[in-house]
Amino acid sequence: AISAVGSGVSFIVLLILIATKFVDGAWIIVLAVPALVMLFRVIRRHYVTVAGKLSLDYLEPHDLIDVANVVVVPIADIHRGTLRALKYAHRLSDDVRVVNISQDAASKERIQRRWGRFPELTDRAKLVFIDYQYRDILEPLIEYIEHINNVEFPDRLTTVVVPEFIPRSFGEQLLHNQTANLLRGRLRSYPDIVLIHVPHHL
């Protein structure tokens, strides 16, 4: 009863304000309050939806998707950062595939030469070259990951380990890792691909 009386009085005050002060600024309240109420309702509906999606009700262990025994490590070259990511990938799976989009024979030869310098890490992994002559190297890389995810290991989680080196400042960050950022942005929409980034601080 007290809440009803308070609501009624507030509503009467609102009507008086609208009638007497509308052109003096009360119109802002008339527009802002319903807009805020609608915004809060949309936000609440979002949280309710998320809670429902994450709920454990009626969940059985067999409902959870299995993890594929494969790890894809995309690289542009062999350096400390990629070797660090490779070492991490070996802890996740016995089937580690290091993928390079090769655009010329010289870069492929350089990678193979550096690859052979670290057999304790590289012998247990598979080095995959994808020959591609165009600038957009993301397309063949994503197609390869999609093939593993959809054909070789359907209905399982595929892990992609992305090497990333961390520069000293934000300005330097703008000069590096753009391909890795684009790759993460593209793969983030796939529900059954897990992205792990392995940082190497410069």
Secondary structure, 3 states (H helix, E strand, C coil): CHHHHHHHHHHHHHHHHHHHHHHHHHHHHHHHHHHHHHHHHHHHHHHHHHHHHHCCCCCCHHHCCEEEEEEEEEECCCCHHHHHHHHHHHCCCCCEEEEEEECCHHHHHHHHHHHCCCHHHHCCEEEEEEECCCCCCHHHHHHHHHHHHHHHCCCEEEEEEEEEEECCCHHHHCCCCHHHHHHHHHHCCCCCEEEEEEEEEC
